[in-house]
């Protein structure tokens, strides 16, 4: 596995398609709400996230999800601006993400759309 910090030693390794902070909706039995996480959409169509930006390349992602064939789109059901969702083909989970701006949301949706339809 090639991690982000090794990019200079492996110049032909494709850079991630999209990366940045998004808020992810948490719906566990104990915690509910939105958590800020560092997301990385890899060139191979896998979306992974970390607790902090500095964790990328240093620790394992908190979760990795394959986006190919997933359903993605804007979501207005939560009454919050810049929210979009992702429903992967595998598993029975819906991810809700919240961007900081409409421009940021569009950037992520475009990148994810390319991963959904490689």
N, CA and C atoms as an extended XYZ file, in Angstrom:
354
Properties=species:S:1:pos:R:3:atomname:S:1:resname:S:1:resid:I:1 pbc="F F F"
N         0.841       -1.182        0.000 N   UNK     1
C         0.000        0.000        0.000 CA  UNK     1
C         0.884        1.243        0.000 C   UNK     1
N         0.521        2.204       -0.787 N   UNK     2
C         1.279        3.446       -0.865 CA  UNK     2
C         0.502        4.517       -0.114 C   UNK     2
N         1.141        5.118        0.860 N   UNK     3
C         0.464        6.144        1.641 CA  UNK     3
C         0.820        7.523        1.126 C   UNK     3
N         0.021        8.505        1.490 N   UNK     4
C         0.179        9.867        0.982 CA  UNK     4
C         1.565       10.450        1.143 C   UNK     4
N         2.242       10.138        2.231 N   UNK     5
C         3.549       10.730        2.481 CA  UNK     5
C         4.636       10.151        1.579 C   UNK     5
N         4.340        9.038        0.890 N   UNK     6
C         5.320        8.419        0.005 CA  UNK     6
C         5.206        8.911       -1.434 C   UNK     6
N         4.374        9.904       -1.690 N   UNK     7
C         4.066       10.325       -3.056 CA  UNK     7
C         5.317       10.768       -3.820 C   UNK     7
N         6.280       11.395       -3.139 N   UNK     8
C         7.485       11.858       -3.838 CA  UNK     8
C         8.359       10.680       -4.278 C   UNK     8
N         8.310        9.596       -3.571 N   UNK     9
C         9.097        8.412       -3.948 CA  UNK     9
C         8.405        7.624       -5.055 C   UNK     9
N         7.094        7.831       -5.228 N   UNK    10
C         6.324        7.123       -6.242 CA  UNK    10
C         5.581        8.153       -7.096 C   UNK    10
N         6.313        8.875       -7.966 N   UNK    11
C         5.691        9.970       -8.709 CA  UNK    11
C         4.593        9.535       -9.668 C   UNK    11
N         4.553        8.266      -10.072 N   UNK    12
C         3.529        7.802      -10.998 CA  UNK    12
C         2.253        7.348      -10.307 C   UNK    12
N         2.231        7.421       -8.984 N   UNK    13
C         1.034        7.052       -8.240 CA  UNK    13
C        -0.002        8.156       -8.413 C   UNK    13
N        -1.220        7.801       -8.846 N   UNK    14
C        -2.233        8.853       -9.005 CA  UNK    14
C        -2.571        9.500       -7.667 C   UNK    14
N        -2.707       10.792       -7.699 N   UNK    15
C        -3.096       11.519       -6.497 CA  UNK    15
C        -4.583       11.279       -6.231 C   UNK    15
N        -5.024       11.442       -4.984 N   UNK    16
C        -6.460       11.295       -4.715 CA  UNK    16
C        -7.270       12.266       -5.575 C   UNK    16
N        -8.450       11.840       -5.969 N   UNK    17
C        -9.330       12.645       -6.803 CA  UNK    17
C        -9.827       13.868       -6.045 C   UNK    17
N       -10.145       13.675       -4.780 N   UNK    18
C       -10.722       14.756       -3.979 CA  UNK    18
C       -10.374       14.490       -2.521 C   UNK    18
N       -10.093       15.562       -1.796 N   UNK    19
C        -9.846       15.409       -0.359 CA  UNK    19
C       -10.233       16.695        0.333 C   UNK    19
N       -10.613       16.542        1.592 N   UNK    20
C       -10.975       17.718        2.375 CA  UNK    20
C       -11.876       17.359        3.537 C   UNK    20
N       -12.150       18.363        4.344 N   UNK    21
C       -13.026       18.151        5.492 CA  UNK    21
C       -14.488       18.218        5.076 C   UNK    21
N       -15.261       17.293        5.591 N   UNK    22
C       -16.715       17.298        5.469 CA  UNK    22
C       -17.266       16.931        6.837 C   UNK    22
N       -18.498       17.324        7.102 N   UNK    23
C       -19.167       16.859        8.310 CA  UNK    23
C       -19.972       15.630        7.931 C   UNK    23
N       -19.837       14.582        8.710 N   UNK    24
C       -20.541       13.322        8.470 CA  UNK    24
C       -21.574       13.136        9.567 C   UNK    24
N       -22.774       12.790        9.153 N   UNK    25
C       -23.833       12.581       10.140 CA  UNK    25
C       -23.592       11.268       10.872 C   UNK    25
N       -23.678       11.320       12.184 N   UNK    26
C       -23.476       10.160       13.040 CA  UNK    26
C       -24.819        9.722       13.584 C   UNK    26
N       -25.101        8.433       13.472 N   UNK    27
C       -26.380        7.925       13.953 CA  UNK    27
C       -26.206        6.672       14.805 C   UNK    27
N       -25.131        6.610       15.556 N   UNK    28
C       -24.934        5.436       16.405 CA  UNK    28
C       -25.899        5.494       17.579 C   UNK    28
N       -25.970        4.414       18.310 N   UNK    29
C       -26.887        4.345       19.447 CA  UNK    29
C       -26.536        5.388       20.513 C   UNK    29
N       -25.247        5.687       20.646 N   UNK    30
C       -24.797        6.598       21.696 CA  UNK    30
C       -24.700        8.035       21.190 C   UNK    30
N       -24.089        8.209       20.015 N   UNK    31
C       -23.852        9.553       19.480 CA  UNK    31
C       -24.783        9.865       18.321 C   UNK    31
N       -25.309       11.060       18.331 N   UNK    32
C       -26.086       11.532       17.203 CA  UNK    32
C       -25.634       12.955       16.901 C   UNK    32
N       -25.610       13.314       15.634 N   UNK    33
C       -25.177       14.653       15.269 CA  UNK    33
C       -24.216       14.612       14.105 C   UNK    33
N       -23.399       15.653       13.987 N   UNK    34
C       -22.459       15.786       12.875 CA  UNK    34
C       -21.032       15.822       13.410 C   UNK    34
N       -20.150       15.084       12.766 N   UNK    35
C       -18.743       15.034       13.151 CA  UNK    35
C       -17.890       15.465       11.965 C   UNK    35
N       -16.942       16.342       12.228 N   UNK    36
C       -16.019       16.796       11.190 CA  UNK    36
C       -14.967       15.714       10.974 C   UNK    36
N       -14.810       15.296        9.709 N   UNK    37
C       -13.854       14.245        9.364 CA  UNK    37
C       -13.096       14.634        8.104 C   UNK    37
N       -11.890       14.111        7.954 N   UNK    38
C       -11.057       14.351        6.779 CA  UNK    38
C       -11.321       13.220        5.782 C   UNK    38
N       -11.875       13.558        4.626 N   UNK    39
C       -12.234       12.575        3.610 CA  UNK    39
C       -11.243       12.590        2.462 C   UNK    39
N       -10.979       11.394        1.936 N   UNK    40
C       -10.097       11.232        0.794 CA  UNK    40
C       -10.793       10.297       -0.189 C   UNK    40
N       -11.038       10.801       -1.399 N   UNK    41
C       -11.598        9.973       -2.454 CA  UNK    41
C       -10.435        9.569       -3.353 C   UNK    41
N       -10.116        8.293       -3.342 N   UNK    42
C        -8.965        7.782       -4.089 CA  UNK    42
C        -9.307        7.634       -5.570 C   UNK    42
N        -8.251        7.591       -6.393 N   UNK    43
C        -8.427        7.436       -7.839 CA  UNK    43
C        -9.125        6.130       -8.194 C   UNK    43
N        -9.079        5.129       -7.304 N   UNK    44
C        -9.692        3.828       -7.578 CA  UNK    44
C       -11.165        3.765       -7.168 C   UNK    44
N       -11.729        4.913       -6.752 N   UNK    45
C       -13.149        4.951       -6.420 CA  UNK    45
C       -13.487        4.610       -4.978 C   UNK    45
N       -12.478        4.525       -4.128 N   UNK    46
C       -12.734        4.250       -2.708 CA  UNK    46
C       -12.713        5.552       -1.919 C   UNK    46
N       -13.734        5.720       -1.097 N   UNK    47
C       -13.825        6.884       -0.219 CA  UNK    47
C       -13.417        6.430        1.175 C   UNK    47
N       -12.462        7.127        1.752 N   UNK    48
C       -12.046        6.793        3.117 CA  UNK    48
C       -12.007        8.065        3.937 C   UNK    48
N       -12.102        7.878        5.239 N   UNK    49
C       -12.031        9.069        6.078 CA  UNK    49
C       -11.278        8.806        7.364 C   UNK    49
N       -10.777        9.920        7.890 N   UNK    50
C        -9.956        9.926        9.098 CA  UNK    50
C       -10.533       10.947       10.066 C   UNK    50
N       -10.115       10.842       11.305 N   UNK    51
C       -10.548       11.816       12.301 CA  UNK    51
C        -9.974       13.197       11.981 C   UNK    51
N        -8.692       13.237       11.579 N   UNK    52
C        -8.000       14.502       11.305 CA  UNK    52
C        -7.182       14.388       10.020 C   UNK    52
N        -6.903       15.522        9.396 N   UNK    53
C        -6.087       15.575        8.183 CA  UNK    53
C        -4.721       14.933        8.401 C   UNK    53
N        -4.121       15.190        9.555 N   UNK    54
C        -2.779       14.683        9.845 CA  UNK    54
C        -2.718       13.148        9.924 C   UNK    54
N        -3.885       12.495       10.059 N   UNK    55
C        -3.911       11.030       10.155 CA  UNK    55
C        -3.747       10.347        8.803 C   UNK    55
N        -4.035       11.075        7.710 N   UNK    56
C        -3.925       10.478        6.377 CA  UNK    56
C        -2.481       10.069        6.124 C   UNK    56
N        -2.288        8.813        5.757 N   UNK    57
C        -0.955        8.306        5.482 CA  UNK    57
C        -0.214        7.838        6.715 C   UNK    57
N        -0.726        8.153        7.895 N   UNK    58
C        -0.048        7.748        9.135 CA  UNK    58
C        -0.810        6.666        9.890 C   UNK    58
N        -2.135        6.678        9.757 N   UNK    59
C        -2.919        5.653       10.443 CA  UNK    59
C        -3.985        5.123        9.493 C   UNK    59
N        -4.595        4.046        9.884 N   UNK    60
C        -5.616        3.433        9.047 CA  UNK    60
C        -6.863        4.321        9.021 C   UNK    60
N        -7.552        4.355        7.868 N   UNK    61
C        -8.789        5.142        7.824 CA  UNK    61
C        -9.833        4.556        8.770 C   UNK    61
N       -10.737        5.402        9.243 N   UNK    62
C       -11.806        4.935       10.127 CA  UNK    62
C       -12.768        4.026        9.356 C   UNK    62
N       -12.921        4.319        8.062 N   UNK    63
C       -13.777        3.491        7.221 CA  UNK    63
C       -13.385        3.695        5.761 C   UNK    63
N       -13.579        2.643        4.960 N   UNK    64
C       -13.319        2.699        3.525 CA  UNK    64
C       -14.569        2.176        2.822 C   UNK    64
N       -15.074        2.940        1.855 N   UNK    65
C       -16.291        2.559        1.138 CA  UNK    65
C       -16.069        2.662       -0.359 C   UNK    65
N       -16.463        1.621       -1.073 N   UNK    66
C       -16.360        1.628       -2.534 CA  UNK    66
C       -17.571        2.377       -3.089 C   UNK    66
N       -17.308        3.383       -3.943 N   UNK    67
C       -18.394        4.204       -4.476 CA  UNK    67
C       -18.976        3.695       -5.787 C   UNK    67
N       -18.288        2.799       -6.474 N   UNK    68
C       -18.788        2.337       -7.770 CA  UNK    68
C       -20.213        1.795       -7.630 C   UNK    68
N       -21.114        2.319       -8.443 N   UNK    69
C       -22.507        1.877       -8.421 CA  UNK    69
C       -23.351        2.494       -7.320 C   UNK    69
N       -22.766        3.366       -6.511 N   UNK    70
C       -23.509        3.983       -5.398 CA  UNK    70
C       -24.485        5.044       -5.936 C   UNK    70
N       -25.456        5.373       -5.098 N   UNK    71
C       -26.374        6.477       -5.401 CA  UNK    71
C       -25.877        7.692       -4.647 C   UNK    71
N       -25.703        8.804       -5.351 N   UNK    72
C       -25.299       10.031       -4.672 CA  UNK    72
C       -26.190       11.175       -5.123 C   UNK    72
N       -26.340       12.163       -4.268 N   UNK    73
C       -27.135       13.317       -4.648 CA  UNK    73
C       -27.365       14.266       -3.489 C   UNK    73
N       -27.873       15.434       -3.824 N   UNK    74
C       -28.194       16.457       -2.827 CA  UNK    74
C       -29.355       15.949       -1.982 C   UNK    74
N       -29.344       16.286       -0.704 N   UNK    75
C       -30.422       15.874        0.192 CA  UNK    75
C       -30.957       17.093        0.940 C   UNK    75
N       -32.248       17.331        0.817 N   UNK    76
C       -32.860       18.479        1.503 CA  UNK    76
C       -33.716       18.043        2.687 C   UNK    76
N       -33.801       16.742        2.941 N   UNK    77
C       -34.692       16.232        3.985 CA  UNK    77
C       -34.262       16.607        5.403 C   UNK    77
N       -33.002       16.966        5.599 N   UNK    78
C       -32.515       17.257        6.946 CA  UNK    78
C       -32.624       18.744        7.292 C   UNK    78
N       -33.072       19.551        6.341 N   UNK    79
C       -33.262       20.979        6.597 CA  UNK    79
C       -31.981       21.747        6.861 C   UNK    79
N       -30.895       21.271        6.309 N   UNK    80
C       -29.586       21.887        6.510 CA  UNK    80
C       -28.995       22.148        5.124 C   UNK    80
N       -28.323       23.285        4.910 N   UNK    81
C       -27.761       23.544        3.575 CA  UNK    81
C       -26.504       22.718        3.292 C   UNK    81
N       -26.242       22.494        2.014 N   UNK    82
C       -25.023       21.828        1.525 CA  UNK    82
C       -24.895       20.373        1.970 C   UNK    82
N       -26.042       19.705        2.146 N   UNK    83
C       -26.039       18.300        2.552 CA  UNK    83
C       -26.232       17.424        1.314 C   UNK    83
N       -25.432       16.374        1.236 N   UNK    84
C       -25.612       15.382        0.180 CA  UNK    84
C       -25.443       14.003        0.783 C   UNK    84
N       -25.983       13.010        0.072 N   UNK    85
C       -25.925       11.652        0.627 CA  UNK    85
C       -25.307       10.692       -0.364 C   UNK    85
N       -24.870        9.586        0.176 N   UNK    86
C       -24.263        8.523       -0.616 CA  UNK    86
C       -24.817        7.194       -0.100 C   UNK    86
N       -25.365        6.407       -1.024 N   UNK    87
C       -25.876        5.082       -0.661 CA  UNK    87
C       -25.065        4.050       -1.449 C   UNK    87
N       -24.043        3.460       -0.805 N   UNK    88
C       -23.214        2.468       -1.502 CA  UNK    88
C       -24.025        1.226       -1.871 C   UNK    88
N       -23.576        0.521       -2.913 N   UNK    89
C       -24.242       -0.713       -3.331 CA  UNK    89
C       -24.114       -1.786       -2.263 C   UNK    89
N       -22.958       -1.826       -1.617 N   UNK    90
C       -22.741       -2.845       -0.592 CA  UNK    90
C       -23.118       -2.287        0.773 C   UNK    90
N       -23.661       -3.121        1.602 N   UNK    91
C       -24.067       -2.683        2.939 CA  UNK    91
C       -25.448       -2.047        2.890 C   UNK    91
N       -25.983       -1.744        4.043 N   UNK    92
C       -27.320       -1.157        4.109 CA  UNK    92
C       -27.244        0.167        4.850 C   UNK    92
N       -26.340        1.011        4.387 N   UNK    93
C       -26.045        2.242        5.089 CA  UNK    93
C       -26.234        3.445        4.179 C   UNK    93
N       -26.637        4.551        4.738 N   UNK    94
C       -26.710        5.808        4.002 CA  UNK    94
C       -25.759        6.778        4.693 C   UNK    94
N       -24.844        7.338        3.920 N   UNK    95
C       -23.932        8.347        4.447 CA  UNK    95
C       -24.504        9.718        4.130 C   UNK    95
N       -24.563       10.580        5.132 N   UNK    96
C       -24.949       11.976        4.922 CA  UNK    96
C       -23.729       12.843        5.182 C   UNK    96
N       -23.428       13.723        4.231 N   UNK    97
C       -22.286       14.614        4.339 CA  UNK    97
C       -22.779       16.052        4.281 C   UNK    97
N       -22.070       16.942        4.949 N   UNK    98
C       -22.398       18.361        4.900 CA  UNK    98
C       -21.113       19.116        4.566 C   UNK    98
N       -21.160       19.877        3.460 N   UNK    99
C       -20.019       20.681        3.036 CA  UNK    99
C       -20.150       22.087        3.623 C   UNK    99
N       -19.097       22.868        3.503 N   UNK   100
C       -19.101       24.218        4.069 CA  UNK   100
C       -19.698       25.251        3.117 C   UNK   100
N       -19.832       24.879        1.831 N   UNK   101
C       -20.395       25.814        0.854 CA  UNK   101
C       -21.007       25.029       -0.303 C   UNK   101
N       -21.784       25.720       -1.122 N   UNK   102
C       -22.375       25.093       -2.290 CA  UNK   102
C       -21.281       24.665       -3.273 C   UNK   102
N       -20.259       25.491       -3.417 N   UNK   103
C       -19.133       25.193       -4.306 CA  UNK   103
C       -18.412       23.917       -3.857 C   UNK   103
N       -18.184       23.799       -2.552 N   UNK   104
C       -17.512       22.622       -1.996 CA  UNK   104
C       -18.373       21.371       -2.202 C   UNK   104
N       -19.672       21.504       -1.995 N   UNK   105
C       -20.580       20.374       -2.200 CA  UNK   105
C       -20.531       19.922       -3.664 C   UNK   105
N       -20.557       20.871       -4.588 N   UNK   106
C       -20.516       20.525       -6.016 CA  UNK   106
C       -19.204       19.843       -6.380 C   UNK   106
N       -18.092       20.287       -5.786 N   UNK   107
C       -16.781       19.679       -6.028 CA  UNK   107
C       -16.792       18.200       -5.630 C   UNK   107
N       -17.351       17.925       -4.470 N   UNK   108
C       -17.427       16.544       -3.988 CA  UNK   108
C       -18.389       15.710       -4.833 C   UNK   108
N       -19.544       16.278       -5.174 N   UNK   109
C       -20.515       15.528       -5.969 CA  UNK   109
C       -19.955       15.168       -7.346 C   UNK   109
N       -19.234       16.091       -7.962 N   UNK   110
C       -18.621       15.804       -9.276 CA  UNK   110
C       -17.581       14.700       -9.165 C   UNK   110
N       -16.728       14.797       -8.150 N   UNK   111
C       -15.687       13.775       -7.959 CA  UNK   111
C       -16.315       12.410       -7.647 C   UNK   111
N       -17.338       12.397       -6.797 N   UNK   112
C       -17.996       11.143       -6.437 CA  UNK   112
C       -18.727       10.553       -7.646 C   UNK   112
N       -19.326       11.414       -8.456 N   UNK   113
C       -20.034       10.939       -9.636 CA  UNK   113
C       -19.090       10.204      -10.574 C   UNK   113
N       -17.862       10.694      -10.704 N   UNK   114
C       -16.859       10.018      -11.538 CA  UNK   114
C       -16.483        8.661      -10.946 C   UNK   114
N       -16.471        8.561       -9.628 N   UNK   115
C       -16.147        7.294       -8.963 CA  UNK   115
C       -17.308        6.304       -9.071 C   UNK   115
N       -18.536        6.838       -9.049 N   UNK   116
C       -19.729        5.982       -9.138 CA  UNK   116
C       -19.836        5.359      -10.529 C   UNK   116
N       -19.485        6.142      -11.564 N   UNK   117
C       -19.546        5.674      -12.954 CA  UNK   117
C       -18.144        5.726      -13.579 C   UNK   117
N       -17.270        4.762      -13.218 N   UNK   118
C       -15.880        4.825      -13.701 CA  UNK   118
C       -15.772        4.648      -15.219 C   UNK   118
